[in-house]
Amino acid sequence: MPRGYDMLVVDLDGTLLDREGRVSVRNEAALRDARADGMVVSVATGRAPSEARSILRGIGYSGPLIAAGGAQLVDAATGRTLRRDPITLDVVHDVAARLIEHRHRALVLKDECRTGYH
């Protein structure tokens, strides 16, 4: 019976990983079965690539990693950034001002291949 799709994209936290940050035997088997069935398996995460590296090694993943909430595409095997779509500095300033004004908390991810702050 045809499956109707050729690619499986999995999130790390709360999907592939359990509450202890481990990949369950069941999830490992599902990834292995998907690959054996000819599916392209990819990983997407809100994490920075450096935060995902050891997990990816643990599951034997070396394909493209969709990281930083979709802002960065990285070759998991080499760590090389293939594409990055950062937000502009004007947007950063505007969002930061609104967050401060409304007393909201935020987590900001900074691209590893860029250094320094504006």
Legacy VTK file of the C-alpha trace (Angstrom):
# vtk DataFile Version 3.0
C-alpha trace
ASCII
DATASET POLYDATA
POINTS 118 float
0.000 0.000 0.000
1.502 3.403 -0.964
2.352 5.608 1.995
1.550 8.989 0.404
4.647 10.779 1.691
8.400 10.491 1.201
9.844 12.550 4.042
9.627 12.501 7.817
10.688 15.615 9.728
10.893 15.188 13.499
11.277 17.737 16.260
13.641 16.958 19.116
12.185 18.220 22.390
8.936 16.545 23.376
8.738 14.550 20.144
11.854 12.490 19.468
13.290 13.023 22.963
11.589 12.022 26.188
11.493 14.188 29.322
14.993 13.048 30.262
16.362 14.090 26.878
16.748 10.540 25.585
15.534 8.868 22.411
13.290 5.943 23.316
13.809 2.483 21.844
10.447 2.868 20.117
11.454 6.176 18.490
14.829 4.764 17.416
13.013 1.839 15.787
10.571 4.194 14.046
13.458 6.212 12.568
15.229 3.055 11.458
12.019 1.701 9.873
11.354 4.984 8.063
14.872 4.995 6.602
14.602 1.321 5.633
11.323 2.126 3.878
13.157 4.676 1.733
11.896 7.783 3.488
14.068 10.849 3.832
14.348 11.564 7.564
15.193 15.075 8.720
15.377 16.811 12.090
13.968 20.229 12.989
14.473 21.995 16.300
14.262 25.325 18.021
17.726 24.619 19.404
20.971 26.030 18.069
23.010 23.489 16.058
25.585 23.166 18.857
22.813 22.155 21.271
21.590 19.408 18.926
24.963 17.989 17.848
25.378 15.243 20.477
21.776 14.090 20.083
22.175 13.822 16.318
25.379 11.825 16.722
23.572 9.532 19.163
20.914 8.633 16.602
23.392 8.400 13.730
21.895 11.369 11.922
24.087 13.183 9.401
21.589 14.892 7.082
20.328 18.453 7.003
19.314 19.967 10.331
16.633 22.636 10.451
17.744 24.632 13.499
17.079 27.811 15.462
13.340 27.593 14.911
13.782 27.370 11.144
16.215 30.266 10.777
19.197 28.061 9.972
19.816 25.004 7.775
22.952 23.107 8.748
24.757 20.052 7.417
24.713 17.876 10.545
27.731 15.865 9.366
30.058 18.850 8.970
28.369 21.575 11.018
28.497 23.863 7.983
25.667 26.374 7.663
23.906 25.836 4.347
21.411 28.659 4.707
20.517 31.195 7.345
17.643 33.622 7.493
18.310 35.978 10.387
15.957 38.771 11.279
17.124 42.311 10.631
18.607 44.486 13.331
15.668 46.911 13.024
13.245 44.086 13.805
15.395 42.987 16.760
15.326 46.507 18.215
11.568 46.876 17.676
10.745 43.503 19.233
13.134 44.088 22.156
11.556 47.474 22.874
8.060 45.965 22.891
9.135 43.079 25.100
10.670 45.487 27.595
7.663 47.804 27.440
5.260 44.961 28.229
7.651 43.265 30.673
7.754 39.983 28.748
10.598 37.512 28.928
12.264 36.158 25.815
14.985 33.791 24.738
17.147 35.030 21.888
19.234 32.625 19.824
22.364 34.015 18.257
23.885 32.447 15.164
27.203 30.777 16.028
28.834 31.785 12.762
28.398 35.472 13.564
30.220 37.085 16.457
29.790 40.354 18.264
26.734 42.325 19.207
25.323 45.525 17.751
LINES 1 119
118 0 1 2 3 4 5 6 7 8 9 10 11 12 13 14 15 16 17 18 19 20 21 22 23 24 25 26 27 28 29 30 31 32 33 34 35 36 37 38 39 40 41 42 43 44 45 46 47 48 49 50 51 52 53 54 55 56 57 58 59 60 61 62 63 64 65 66 67 68 69 70 71 72 73 74 75 76 77 78 79 80 81 82 83 84 85 86 87 88 89 90 91 92 93 94 95 96 97 98 99 100 101 102 103 104 105 106 107 108 109 110 111 112 113 114 115 116 117
